[in-house]
């Protein structure tokens, strides 16, 4: 299951971030934003037409990421 599969309001724990088929530097950017193993993430909003996701990482950090990036984040 990946982050894009969560519904609005659901929370998951990051298991890993996949590097398959991504642009160089995306994994490092996600890590810099706090998306690392064993960190909770919650989906706050989803834009229509496969737009970005507004997520909360940890307790206080809120960011928006593209759907393609959310699909790289495997959760448990």
SEKOL-166647 format. One record per atom (N, C-alpha, C): residue number from 1; x, z, y. Coordinates in pm, 1 decimal, decimal comma. Atoms other than C-alpha are relative to their C-alpha. Example, Ala and Ser with C-alpha at 12.3 -4.5 7.8 and 13.67 -1.06 7.14 Angstrom:
# SEKOL-166647
{nr:1 xx:89,0 zz:0,0 yy:-119,0}
{nr:1 xx:1230,0 zz:780,0 yy:-450,0}
{nr:1 xx:90,0 zz:0,0 yy:120,0}
{nr:2 xx:-82,0 zz:-6,0 yy:-119,0}
{nr:2 xx:1367,0 zz:714,0 yy:-106,0}
{nr:2 xx:-77,0 zz:73,0 yy:109,0}
This chain:
# SEKOL-166647
{nr:1 xx:84,7 zz:0,0 yy:-116,7}
{nr:1 xx:0,0 zz:0,0 yy:0,0}
{nr:1 xx:90,2 zz:0,0 yy:124,2}
{nr:2 xx:-79,0 zz:1,3 yy:-122,9}
{nr:2 xx:128,6 zz:-76,9 yy:347,9}
{nr:2 xx:-84,1 zz:52,0 yy:117,1}
{nr:3 xx:65,6 zz:-57,3 yy:-117,0}
{nr:3 xx:44,5 zz:49,0 yy:695,7}
{nr:3 xx:-119,2 zz:-83,0 yy:46,6}
{nr:4 xx:109,9 zz:87,2 yy:-42,7}
{nr:4 xx:-177,6 zz:-251,0 yy:770,9}
{nr:4 xx:-126,3 zz:22,3 yy:-84,3}
{nr:5 xx:114,1 zz:-24,8 yy:87,6}
{nr:5 xx:-404,6 zz:-147,6 yy:479,0}
{nr:5 xx:-81,4 zz:122,8 yy:40,9}
{nr:6 xx:72,3 zz:-120,4 yy:-41,9}
{nr:6 xx:-500,8 zz:184,4 yy:642,3}
{nr:6 xx:-112,6 zz:-35,6 yy:95,7}
{nr:7 xx:112,1 zz:16,6 yy:-92,1}
{nr:7 xx:-831,6 zz:209,1 yy:823,7}
{nr:7 xx:24,7 zz:87,5 yy:123,3}
{nr:8 xx:-13,6 zz:-77,6 yy:-123,0}
{nr:8 xx:-869,3 zz:349,9 yy:1173,9}
{nr:8 xx:-24,7 zz:148,1 yy:-29,7}
{nr:9 xx:10,3 zz:-143,2 yy:20,9}
{nr:9 xx:-813,6 zz:726,0 yy:1167,4}
{nr:9 xx:73,4 zz:51,2 yy:-122,8}
{nr:10 xx:-69,7 zz:-43,1 yy:121,6}
{nr:10 xx:-634,9 zz:732,4 yy:831,0}
{nr:10 xx:148,0 zz:24,7 yy:27,8}
{nr:11 xx:-140,6 zz:-37,4 yy:-12,3}
{nr:11 xx:-290,6 zz:886,3 yy:793,5}
{nr:11 xx:71,2 zz:-24,6 yy:-132,7}
{nr:12 xx:-82,6 zz:19,1 yy:118,2}
{nr:12 xx:-11,2 zz:802,2 yy:550,7}
{nr:12 xx:141,5 zz:47,6 yy:28,4}
{nr:13 xx:-139,9 zz:-41,1 yy:-11,5}
{nr:13 xx:348,3 zz:904,1 yy:485,8}
{nr:13 xx:86,7 zz:-122,4 yy:-29,6}
{nr:14 xx:-87,7 zz:115,5 yy:18,6}
{nr:14 xx:619,3 zz:639,1 yy:524,0}
{nr:14 xx:84,7 zz:20,8 yy:-124,6}
{nr:15 xx:-83,7 zz:-3,7 yy:119,8}
{nr:15 xx:784,6 zz:565,3 yy:191,3}
{nr:15 xx:128,3 zz:-78,3 yy:25,1}
{nr:16 xx:-116,6 zz:81,7 yy:-33,2}
{nr:16 xx:1015,9 zz:282,9 yy:304,6}
{nr:16 xx:-41,9 zz:-113,5 yy:90,5}
{nr:17 xx:23,9 zz:117,6 yy:-83,5}
{nr:17 xx:1048,7 zz:-10,4 yy:542,4}
{nr:17 xx:72,2 zz:-116,4 yy:-66,1}
{nr:18 xx:-57,2 zz:115,8 yy:67,7}
{nr:18 xx:1103,8 zz:-345,7 yy:372,7}
{nr:18 xx:70,6 zz:-92,0 yy:98,6}
{nr:19 xx:-74,6 zz:92,2 yy:-84,5}
{nr:19 xx:1357,7 zz:-591,3 yy:511,9}
{nr:19 xx:-19,8 zz:-145,2 yy:-41,5}
{nr:20 xx:18,7 zz:133,3 yy:54,9}
{nr:20 xx:1229,6 zz:-896,8 yy:322,9}
{nr:20 xx:-69,2 zz:-91,6 yy:100,8}
{nr:21 xx:60,6 zz:101,8 yy:-84,2}
{nr:21 xx:1161,5 zz:-1203,7 yy:538,0}
{nr:21 xx:-23,8 zz:39,6 yy:143,9}
{nr:22 xx:22,9 zz:-43,1 yy:-137,7}
{nr:22 xx:1190,1 zz:-1027,0 yy:871,0}
{nr:22 xx:111,1 zz:-50,6 yy:91,6}
{nr:23 xx:-99,9 zz:39,2 yy:-98,4}
{nr:23 xx:1372,2 zz:-1113,1 yy:1189,1}
{nr:23 xx:109,6 zz:105,6 yy:5,4}
{nr:24 xx:-108,7 zz:-98,3 yy:-9,4}
{nr:24 xx:1712,7 zz:-950,0 yy:1234,9}
{nr:24 xx:-30,2 zz:105,5 yy:107,2}
{nr:25 xx:17,7 zz:-107,8 yy:-96,1}
{nr:25 xx:1690,8 zz:-613,5 yy:1407,0}
{nr:25 xx:-134,7 zz:69,1 yy:-2,0}
{nr:26 xx:133,2 zz:-60,7 yy:1,6}
{nr:26 xx:1323,8 zz:-538,0 yy:1332,1}
{nr:26 xx:3,7 zz:138,1 yy:-66,9}
{nr:27 xx:-6,2 zz:-127,8 yy:70,8}
{nr:27 xx:1401,7 zz:-261,3 yy:1082,3}
{nr:27 xx:70,0 zz:104,6 yy:86,6}
{nr:28 xx:-70,6 zz:-93,5 yy:-87,7}
{nr:28 xx:1648,8 zz:-102,6 yy:1325,1}
{nr:28 xx:-89,7 zz:42,9 yy:116,8}
{nr:29 xx:90,4 zz:-33,0 yy:-110,1}
{nr:29 xx:1387,9 zz:-119,2 yy:1604,4}
{nr:29 xx:-107,5 zz:97,9 yy:-46,0}
{nr:30 xx:100,4 zz:-90,9 yy:54,3}
{nr:30 xx:1124,7 zz:47,5 yy:1384,5}
{nr:30 xx:60,4 zz:139,1 yy:-23,2}
{nr:31 xx:-69,2 zz:-127,5 yy:20,7}
{nr:31 xx:1377,0 zz:318,3 yy:1291,1}
{nr:31 xx:20,4 zz:72,2 yy:132,1}
{nr:32 xx:-20,1 zz:-60,3 yy:-132,2}
{nr:32 xx:1456,3 zz:376,8 yy:1659,1}
{nr:32 xx:-129,5 zz:57,1 yy:57,0}
{nr:33 xx:129,3 zz:-50,3 yy:-46,2}
{nr:33 xx:1084,0 zz:427,1 yy:1722,7}
{nr:33 xx:-50,5 zz:116,5 yy:-85,0}
{nr:34 xx:35,6 zz:-116,4 yy:80,1}
{nr:34 xx:1074,7 zz:699,4 yy:1456,0}
{nr:34 xx:-65,8 zz:-29,7 yy:-131,7}
{nr:35 xx:63,1 zz:35,4 yy:127,0}
{nr:35 xx:935,2 zz:507,0 yy:1160,4}
{nr:35 xx:106,5 zz:5,2 yy:-108,8}
{nr:36 xx:-99,4 zz:-25,4 yy:104,2}
{nr:36 xx:1153,2 zz:656,7 yy:886,9}
{nr:36 xx:-68,8 zz:65,9 yy:-119,5}
{nr:37 xx:56,6 zz:-58,2 yy:122,1}
{nr:37 xx:1096,3 zz:787,4 yy:533,3}
{nr:37 xx:-48,7 zz:142,4 yy:22,6}
{nr:38 xx:62,1 zz:-132,7 yy:0,4}
{nr:38 xx:875,6 zz:1093,6 yy:488,8}
{nr:38 xx:-60,6 zz:39,9 yy:135,1}
{nr:39 xx:60,5 zz:-27,5 yy:-131,3}
{nr:39 xx:730,9 zz:1064,2 yy:843,1}
{nr:39 xx:-147,0 zz:-40,3 yy:-3,0}
{nr:40 xx:142,1 zz:37,8 yy:-1,5}
{nr:40 xx:351,3 zz:1070,6 yy:891,0}
{nr:40 xx:-29,5 zz:-103,7 yy:108,3}
{nr:41 xx:47,6 zz:99,5 yy:-96,0}
{nr:41 xx:185,7 zz:774,1 yy:1063,4}
{nr:41 xx:-152,3 zz:-7,4 yy:-10,4}
{nr:42 xx:145,7 zz:8,3 yy:-5,0}
{nr:42 xx:-177,3 zz:742,0 yy:1171,0}
{nr:42 xx:-39,8 zz:-122,8 yy:79,1}
{nr:43 xx:52,2 zz:116,8 yy:-71,1}
{nr:43 xx:-366,2 zz:428,1 yy:1270,2}
{nr:43 xx:-105,5 zz:48,3 yy:98,3}
{nr:44 xx:93,7 zz:-40,9 yy:-104,3}
{nr:44 xx:-542,8 zz:491,1 yy:1601,5}
{nr:44 xx:-97,7 zz:-111,0 yy:34,9}
{nr:45 xx:84,7 zz:115,4 yy:-33,0}
{nr:45 xx:-674,5 zz:141,6 yy:1679,6}
{nr:45 xx:58,1 zz:-125,3 yy:-62,7}
{nr:46 xx:-41,4 zz:131,6 yy:48,1}
{nr:46 xx:-663,1 zz:-212,5 yy:1542,9}
{nr:46 xx:-62,4 zz:-104,9 yy:90,7}
{nr:47 xx:52,6 zz:107,8 yy:-83,6}
{nr:47 xx:-696,9 zz:-517,2 yy:1765,3}
{nr:47 xx:-67,5 zz:-104,4 yy:-89,1}
{nr:48 xx:69,6 zz:102,5 yy:77,5}
{nr:48 xx:-929,0 zz:-796,1 yy:1655,8}
{nr:48 xx:88,7 zz:-122,4 yy:-19,4}
{nr:49 xx:-70,8 zz:125,4 yy:30,8}
{nr:49 xx:-810,3 zz:-1129,3 yy:1514,2}
{nr:49 xx:145,6 zz:22,7 yy:-39,8}
{nr:50 xx:-134,3 zz:-31,3 yy:50,3}
{nr:50 xx:-506,1 zz:-974,0 yy:1339,7}
{nr:50 xx:98,6 zz:30,4 yy:111,4}
{nr:51 xx:-85,0 zz:-40,3 yy:-111,3}
{nr:51 xx:-369,6 zz:-836,0 yy:1666,2}
{nr:51 xx:78,6 zz:125,5 yy:-35,0}
{nr:52 xx:-85,3 zz:-116,7 yy:25,3}
{nr:52 xx:-141,1 zz:-534,5 yy:1704,9}
{nr:52 xx:-77,7 zz:125,4 yy:-39,8}
{nr:53 xx:54,5 zz:-130,2 yy:38,2}
{nr:53 xx:-200,4 zz:-185,7 yy:1566,9}
{nr:53 xx:56,3 zz:104,8 yy:94,2}
{nr:54 xx:-42,2 zz:-114,8 yy:-80,3}
{nr:54 xx:-187,2 zz:124,2 yy:1784,8}
{nr:54 xx:13,1 zz:115,1 yy:-98,9}
{nr:55 xx:-23,3 zz:-104,4 yy:99,3}
{nr:55 xx:-29,2 zz:398,1 yy:1572,3}
{nr:55 xx:64,4 zz:121,6 yy:64,0}
{nr:56 xx:-68,8 zz:-123,6 yy:-38,2}
{nr:56 xx:87,6 zz:756,4 yy:1607,3}
{nr:56 xx:103,2 zz:28,7 yy:-108,0}
{nr:57 xx:-110,1 zz:-32,1 yy:91,5}
{nr:57 xx:424,8 zz:838,6 yy:1450,8}
{nr:57 xx:35,4 zz:146,3 yy:22,3}
{nr:58 xx:-23,9 zz:-142,2 yy:-15,7}
{nr:58 xx:478,7 zz:1206,5 yy:1382,7}
{nr:58 xx:-117,6 zz:64,0 yy:72,3}
{nr:59 xx:106,7 zz:-72,0 yy:-69,3}
{nr:59 xx:284,6 zz:1438,1 yy:1610,5}
{nr:59 xx:-29,8 zz:-55,6 yy:138,3}
{nr:60 xx:19,8 zz:34,5 yy:-140,7}
{nr:60 xx:333,2 zz:1283,2 yy:1954,4}
{nr:60 xx:28,7 zz:-144,1 yy:39,2}
{nr:61 xx:-40,8 zz:134,6 yy:-39,4}
{nr:61 xx:480,3 zz:931,7 yy:1957,1}
{nr:61 xx:-108,9 zz:-101,5 yy:-32,7}
{nr:62 xx:98,6 zz:105,0 yy:21,1}
{nr:62 xx:228,5 zz:649,5 yy:2003,4}
{nr:62 xx:61,3 zz:-133,7 yy:38,1}
{nr:63 xx:-56,3 zz:133,0 yy:-23,5}
{nr:63 xx:333,3 zz:283,7 yy:1974,6}
{nr:63 xx:-97,5 zz:-106,2 yy:-48,6}
{nr:64 xx:75,8 zz:115,0 yy:49,8}
{nr:64 xx:183,0 zz:-59,1 yy:1918,9}
{nr:64 xx:97,4 zz:-90,5 yy:-73,2}
{nr:65 xx:-84,9 zz:90,7 yy:77,4}
{nr:65 xx:326,6 zz:-284,0 yy:1649,5}
{nr:65 xx:-83,0 zz:-118,1 yy:-48,2}
{nr:66 xx:68,0 zz:119,5 yy:50,2}
{nr:66 xx:244,7 zz:-631,8 yy:1526,0}
{nr:66 xx:-43,6 zz:20,9 yy:-144,3}
{nr:67 xx:50,9 zz:-8,2 yy:136,2}
{nr:67 xx:51,0 zz:-677,7 yy:1204,8}
{nr:67 xx:110,4 zz:-30,0 yy:-101,7}
{nr:68 xx:-109,4 zz:35,2 yy:91,0}
{nr:68 xx:356,4 zz:-840,5 yy:1041,4}
{nr:68 xx:95,4 zz:116,9 yy:-18,9}
{nr:69 xx:-87,5 zz:-117,0 yy:11,2}
{nr:69 xx:562,7 zz:-529,7 yy:1116,3}
{nr:69 xx:-69,2 zz:110,8 yy:-81,1}
{nr:70 xx:75,3 zz:-101,9 yy:73,7}
{nr:70 xx:288,5 zz:-300,7 yy:983,0}
{nr:70 xx:0,1 zz:-30,1 yy:-150,0}
{nr:71 xx:-3,2 zz:38,4 yy:141,2}
{nr:71 xx:291,4 zz:-495,5 yy:655,3}
{nr:71 xx:134,7 zz:29,2 yy:-64,4}
{nr:72 xx:-133,0 zz:-33,1 yy:52,1}
{nr:72 xx:663,1 zz:-415,3 yy:616,5}
{nr:72 xx:14,0 zz:148,8 yy:-29,9}
{nr:73 xx:-10,5 zz:-145,4 yy:13,4}
{nr:73 xx:597,5 zz:-39,7 yy:626,3}
{nr:73 xx:-82,6 zz:45,5 yy:-120,4}
{nr:74 xx:64,9 zz:-45,4 yy:122,5}
{nr:74 xx:518,3 zz:90,5 yy:278,0}
{nr:74 xx:-29,5 zz:149,3 yy:14,0}
{nr:75 xx:39,4 zz:-140,5 yy:-11,4}
{nr:75 xx:325,0 zz:418,7 yy:271,7}
{nr:75 xx:-47,7 zz:52,6 yy:-134,5}
{nr:76 xx:53,7 zz:-63,0 yy:121,2}
{nr:76 xx:218,6 zz:667,7 yy:7,6}
{nr:76 xx:-118,1 zz:84,5 yy:34,8}
